[in-house]
Amino acid sequence: MADHLVVAAFLALGVVFVIATLGVSWLLQPHRPSEEKYSTYECGSEPIGPPWVQFHIGYYVYALLFVMFDIETVFLYPWAVAFGQRIPFILTEMTVFLAIIGAGLAYAWKEGALKWR
């Protein structure tokens, strides 16, 4: 029971610290609104068009595919390091993993998610 009280105390202390920090920051911040501060800023040049532009879904699909294959490389590194220990088991596991990733890539390719429109 004492362990739970310690965890609860740290949780409460953390919540109080975050709220207090945000409150002090809000009290001490300078508040001088102006038209220039509320304007959209893009690398030092005036923006063209409205700020709420809808992007094509292809950008998001590419980003998700990149993250998926980037995560794959994170899983491949331990496999390469541990390859000399239990070769049949590790090789089977990695083959299954790469087959699942390959099936995902084949599906994305078949659906046309890799075409830049």
C-alpha positions as CSV (number, residue, x, y, z in Angstrom):
1,M,0.0,0.0,0.0
2,A,2.9,2.4,0.7
3,D,4.2,1.9,-2.8
4,H,0.9,3.1,-4.2
5,L,1.0,6.2,-2.0
6,V,4.5,7.0,-3.3
7,V,3.4,6.7,-6.9
8,A,0.2,8.8,-6.2
9,A,2.3,11.5,-4.4
10,F,4.7,11.7,-7.4
11,L,1.8,11.8,-9.8
12,A,0.1,14.6,-7.8
13,L,3.4,16.5,-7.5
14,G,3.9,16.2,-11.3
15,V,0.4,17.5,-12.0
16,V,0.8,20.4,-9.6
17,F,4.3,21.3,-11.0
18,V,2.9,21.4,-14.6
19,I,-0.1,23.5,-13.6
20,A,2.1,25.9,-11.6
21,T,4.6,26.2,-14.3
22,L,2.0,27.0,-16.9
23,G,0.3,29.5,-14.5
24,V,3.5,31.4,-13.8
25,S,4.3,31.5,-17.5
26,W,0.9,32.9,-18.3
27,L,1.2,35.5,-15.6
28,L,4.7,36.6,-16.6
29,Q,4.3,36.6,-20.3
30,P,4.2,40.0,-22.1
31,H,0.9,40.7,-23.7
32,R,1.2,43.3,-26.5
33,P,-1.0,42.2,-29.4
34,S,-0.5,43.8,-32.7
35,E,-1.6,43.2,-36.3
36,E,1.9,42.1,-37.3
37,K,2.0,39.4,-34.6
38,Y,-1.3,37.9,-35.8
39,S,-0.2,37.7,-39.4
40,T,1.0,34.5,-41.0
41,Y,4.8,34.2,-41.3
42,E,6.5,32.0,-43.9
43,C,10.3,32.2,-44.0
44,G,10.4,36.0,-44.2
45,S,8.1,36.4,-47.2
46,E,4.5,37.4,-47.4
47,P,2.2,34.4,-47.9
48,I,0.2,34.0,-51.0
49,G,-3.4,32.8,-50.6
50,P,-5.4,31.7,-47.5
51,P,-3.6,30.0,-44.6
52,W,-6.1,27.1,-44.6
53,V,-5.0,25.1,-47.6
54,Q,-6.1,21.5,-48.0
55,F,-3.2,19.2,-48.9
56,H,-3.6,16.2,-51.1
57,I,-3.9,12.9,-49.2
58,G,-0.9,11.6,-51.0
59,Y,1.4,13.6,-48.9
60,Y,0.1,11.9,-45.8
61,V,0.2,8.4,-47.4
62,Y,3.9,8.9,-48.3
63,A,4.6,10.1,-44.8
64,L,3.0,7.0,-43.3
65,L,4.8,4.7,-45.7
66,F,8.1,6.4,-44.9
67,V,7.5,5.9,-41.2
68,M,6.5,2.3,-41.7
69,F,9.7,1.5,-43.6
70,D,11.8,3.6,-41.3
71,I,10.6,1.6,-38.3
72,E,11.4,-1.6,-40.3
73,T,15.1,-0.6,-40.4
74,V,15.0,-0.1,-36.6
75,F,13.9,-3.8,-36.3
76,L,16.4,-5.0,-38.8
77,Y,19.4,-3.7,-36.8
78,P,19.0,-6.0,-33.8
79,W,18.5,-8.9,-36.2
80,A,21.8,-8.2,-37.9
81,V,23.6,-7.9,-34.5
82,A,22.1,-11.1,-33.1
83,F,22.3,-13.1,-36.3
84,G,25.2,-15.3,-35.2
85,Q,23.5,-16.7,-32.1
86,R,20.4,-18.6,-33.1
87,I,20.4,-18.5,-36.9
88,P,17.3,-20.7,-37.8
89,F,14.9,-19.0,-35.3
90,I,16.1,-15.5,-36.1
91,L,16.0,-16.1,-39.8
92,T,12.5,-17.4,-39.7
93,E,11.2,-14.5,-37.6
94,M,12.8,-11.9,-39.8
95,T,11.5,-13.7,-42.9
96,V,8.0,-13.5,-41.5
97,F,8.5,-9.8,-40.6
98,L,9.8,-8.9,-44.0
99,A,6.9,-10.8,-45.7
100,I,4.4,-8.8,-43.7
101,I,6.1,-5.5,-44.6
102,G,6.4,-6.7,-48.2
103,A,2.7,-7.5,-48.3
104,G,1.9,-4.0,-47.1
105,L,4.1,-2.5,-49.7
106,A,2.6,-4.7,-52.4
107,Y,-0.9,-3.6,-51.3
108,A,0.0,0.1,-51.3
109,W,1.5,-0.3,-54.7
110,K,-1.6,-2.2,-56.0
111,E,-3.9,0.5,-54.6
112,G,-1.9,3.3,-56.3
113,A,-0.7,4.9,-53.1
114,L,2.8,5.2,-54.5
115,K,1.8,7.3,-57.5
116,W,2.4,11.0,-57.2
117,R,-0.8,12.7,-58.5
